[in-house]
């Protein structure tokens, strides 16, 4: 089974999605189940993981409703307030949702450099581990040292790094710093990485395949073929390329690899990490 491990759905409005500015006009509209099904079918993808785009319980519940009615959506990564005093009770209720596989917080948007190290946030991560949920780590590359410190406090939590931690692909700056942070995280066998979101960190209009090769080489060296998974980041990826182009970057890189490696990246690893049926 071919799985896209990272995409979004939304009913667009300018208030909830104020991060979509004029430079992203191509995604200033709704993207729903019908659009998802069409793009997955065209690209020979059998199923997907839908990931939160708003930090609200309402969106989490909406995504779960969509997933219940959709064969394409295999899992939901929602949002929940990990600092909430009622988190245990909320997770007790959510554990009954078969397609709810994990949670994510938009850490890349937090202005407090110590947000990740807040004791309440760490306690929330520990509860996710207790309930068997996964955690999607959304950060910029400069936040990697703090993320390393945070995850050292929850070593058994199953974590996947979104968008290869958003390095500065457009300029190529700070590559070694990014590489060191990723290598450090990869030392924990419970940490995976999504090969996703690369084109939006590159030059949107002029990226080339070769821009991504050093990053992919480093990821394979650190995580191997059993802890990496393909994610399109659709529809956000449309800012810089069509779904087929995003998928082709990874396929081109894997062209010299064996079939098992390709199957791992395009489905097996995601199914294993998210414990999909």
N, C-alpha and C positions, 0 to 999 in steps of 0.2 A: 504494500500500500504506500502510495506517494502522499506525504503530508507536508503542508505548509505550516510551519510551527509558529508563525507570527503574522497576524493581519488584524485589521480593525473594521468595525461597522459603526456607522453613526447616522442620525437624523440631524442634518446640519442646521445650526442657527449661530448667529454671530456672537452671542453672549457666551454660550457653553464652549464654543470653539474659537475663542478670541486669539488663540495662538496661530490660527491660520490667517496670515496676512496677505496683502495683495500679490506678493511674490509667489504665493501658493494658490493662485486663483483656480488652477485646474482641479483642486480638491475642495473648493468652496461649494459643496453640494452634498446631498445625502448619498451614502453608499450602504445598500441593504442586501438582503439575502439573494434577491434575483441577480444583482450585479456580481455578487460573490460567486454564485453558482456558475454564471457565464464565464467568468475569468478562470475559475478552476477547471472547468470542462475544456476550455480552449488550450490549457497548458498541461493537461493530463495529470492533474492533481486530484487525488481521491478524497481527501479530507483536510481539515485545518483546525488550528487553534486560534480562537478569537481573543484579543487582548484589550483590556480597558483603555479608553482614551480620555475619560473624564474621571475625576476622583469623587465618585458618588455611589452610594449604595443603590440608587435608582438605576444607574446604568448597569451595575452588576446584575440586578434582577431582570432588567430588560434583555441583556445578553443571554441570561439563562433561559428566558422565555423563547428567544429565537433559537437557541441550541436545542431545546426540547422538540421544536417543530422541524428541525433541519437534520438531515442525514450527513450533510457536508461538514457541519461543525462537530468535531469530535471532543473538544474541550474548551472550557472558558477560564481565562485568567482575569479575575475581577479585581475590584478595589474594595478595601475595608479599612477602617481606621484602626491601625495596629496599636494605637495608644489608648483606645477606648477602654473604660473600666468594665464595659459589658462584653468585651471581645470574646471571652470564653463562651458566654451564652449565645452570641451570634454565630460563632463557629459550630456550636452544637446543633444549631438549626440548619446551617449551610451544609453540614456533612451529609445530609440526606439527598443533596442534589448530585446525581450521578456524573453529570458533565462538568461540575465545578472542580477544576484540577489545581488551582492555585490563585495567588494574589500578586498584585504589583502596586508600588507607590512610585510617583513620578519624582524620584530623588534628584534627577537632573535639574529640577526646577526649584529645589529648596535653597534659600539664600543663607540659612544658618549652616556653617561648615561642620557643626557638630551634631546636626540633626540625626545622622545615622547612628551616633553613639549615645543618644538619649536612652536612659535605662528603660523607659516605658516602651520605646520602639524595639529595643532588644528583647524585652519580655514578650512583645507581640510576635516577634519572629520565633521565639521559643514555643509559643502556643501553636503557631502554624506547623512546626515540626511535630508537636504532640498529636495534632489532629491528622497528620499525614498529608498536609497540603505542601505544594511547592511554592517557591518565591522567584519571581522574575526581577532581576536587578537592572534597573534603568538608570545609568549614570553617564556622565562625561568622563573622558579619559583622565582628566586632572583630579577626579574624585576617587580614583583607584586606590591610593594609599589608605584613605579613610574607609573605603569598602573592605579592604583587606583586614583592617583592624576590627570592623564590625563583624565580619563573618568568622573571625577567629573565636568569637564569643558564642557562635552557633554552628559548630563544625559538622554536626549531623544533619543540618537542614539541607534539603535538596534545592539547589539554586541554579538558575540559568542566567547568564549574562546576555542582556539584550543588545543587539546592534554592535557587537564586538567592543562594547564600552565607548563607542563614538570617538575614535581617534581623529586626528586632524589630517584626514586623507587628502584634502584639497591642497594643503601646503606641504605635507609630509613632515611637519615639525613635530618634535618631541616623540618620535617613533620609539626610541630606546626606552624612554620613560613608560610609554604605553606597554611596550613589550615586557618590561620587567614586572609591571603590575599584573599583567595577564598570566605570566609564568608563575607568579606567586599564588594567584588564585587557583591556577590549574593544579597546583600541588595537592589540593583537596579533591579526592575522587568524587565527592558529592556535588562538585561544581561543573556545570556544562556551559556551553556557549552557543548562541545563535549566530549563524552566518547570515546576517540581515542588516538592513539599514546602512549599507556601505555607500550606496550612490548618493544619498542625501548628505553625507559627510565629505563627498568629493565635489568637484566643479560640476554643478548641475547641468551645464550646457556642453561641457567639453571633456567629460571623463572618458577614460580609455581603460580597457581591460587590464593593462599593465599597471595601472594605479593601485590595483587591489592585490596583486600577486605577493608583494612583501608581507602584507598583513595575513593573507591566507597561508603563506609558508610558515609564518610564526605560529598561527593558530594550530596548524596540524602538528607542528613540532611540540607544542605545549599540551594540547588536549587530545591529540591522536584522532583516529577516525571513529571512535566510539563515544565521544562526548561533544560532538559538533552536530548541529542540525540546521537545515535550510529554513529561512523565513523570508517572505517577500516584503513585509512591512507595507503591503497594499492596504489602502490606496495612497498612503503617504509617499510611497516610492514613485508615484506618477509625476511628482515634481521634477524628477530627474530621469525617468525612464519607464517604459512599459513593463508590465509584469513579465512578459516573455524575455525581455532583455536582462532583467534582474536574475531570473532563473538561469539564463544562458551563461552569465558570469561564473556561476558555481559549477555548472555542467562543463564548461570549457576547462576550468581548473581541474576538475575530476577526470578529464578525458584520458589521462594516463594512469588512473587508479583502477583497481579491480572492481568487479561488480558488487562485491560485498561492501566495499567502502561507499560506493554510490548509494546502495540501498540503505546503509546506515544513515548517511547524511540526509537523504530524502524521505525518511520515514521511520526506520527502526529505532533510531536514537530518541526521536520525539515521543514515540509510543512507549518506550521504556521509561523515559524521564517522567512523563505525565501519567503513566500507568493507565493507558487507554485500553479499553476493552477491544 
